[in-house]
Amino acid sequence: MQEAREMLSSLPKLRSKMKILEKEKELIKEQKKVREEFMTDYIQVAMDLEIAEASMGILSKQEQDIVEKHIIWKYTWNEIMTEYEKEKGFENTLSERSLKRIQENALKKVDEFLRDVKR
């Protein structure tokens, strides 16, 4: 599950890097020449981003929300519980234990997905 956690936490960085590479690609296109090194880097980042985005897509909305807040944006469990209480009301708030269980199950799904993708 560590691989899933690391991959998901790198999502904002991958998105930013892809934006930079897209800009660089446009500049290179204007010059009519593409460096092999650039293309190798571009393809790797594009694939990493695609895998990271796709792995979020296999999760339920609730799992996505928890993973995004805790792993990607580094919210604390208390911050997540407070947001849930604001959004869904006190009676529908999830406990820290429930949030951790949901995240654990989501990471297992992502790990399984990554194993399938890397075959």
N, C-alpha and C positions, 0 to 999 in steps of 0.2 A: 504494500500500500504506500510505501515511501515514494516510489516512482510516480504514482498517481498524484500524491500530494505535491511533489516537486513540479510536475508538469502543470498542474492546475494553478499553482502559485506563480508560475512564470507567464501566465496568460497576459497580464497587462504589459509586461516587458516585450513579449512577442508581438502584441498588437502595435506597440510603439515602434519597435524595430521594423516591422513590416511597412508602416507608414513612411519611415525614413527611406527604406529600400525602394518603395514605390516612387518617391520623389527622385531618388538617384537614378532609377530606371528611366524616368522621363528625360532627365538631363542627358543620360547616355544615349538615349534614342535620338535626341537632337544632334548628337555628335556622330551618329551612324556607326558607332563601334561599341561592342560590348566586351568587357573584360571577362575572361573565363572565371576569375576569382569572384567577381561580383555575381555572376550567374550561379555559381556553386553556393554561395552564401544565400542568395535570394531563394533558390529552390529549397534549401534546408529550412530557412525560416518559414517559408510558405507552407511546407509540409508539417513542421512542428505546430504552426498556428492552426492549420486545418485539423490536425489530430486533437489538439487541445479543445478547439471549438466543437468538434464532433463528439468528444467525450462528454462535454457538458450537455449536448443534445440527447444523450441516452438516459439522462437523469430526469426524474419527475420534477415538476416545478418547485416543490418543497425542497427536494434535495439540491437542486440548482441554487436556490435562494440561500440555503445554509452554507453550502460549499463556497459560493461566491463571497458571502459576507465573512465567513471565518477564515478560509484558506487564502482566497485571493485578496480581499481587502483588509484582512487581519483584525476584524472586529473581535472583541472579547465575547465570551458566552453571555455575560450580563448585558452587553449592548444588544446582542441579538434577541435575547429574551425581552428586553425593554421595547424593541421595535415590534416584535410579535404582539406584545400587549397593546401597543398603540394601534396597530393595524387590525388585529382580530379580536381585541377585547380581553379582559383579564381571564375570563372563564375558558378561553381558547389558547392561552399562553402555554408553550411547551417548556418543560423543565430542562435544566442543563443536561441531565442524564438522557432525556429523549433526544435533544439536539445532537448530542455526541453519538448516540446510537444511529440516528438518521445519517449523520455524516460518515460514520463507519461503514454503513451499508452502501452509501454512494461511492465511497472510495473502493470498496470491493468490486462494484460494478465497473468502475473506471479501470481498475487493474485488469479485470477479465477482458474488457474491451481492448486495452493496450496489448495484452498477450495475443489476442486475435489479429489485431492490426499488424503486429510485428512478425507474423508467421511467414 
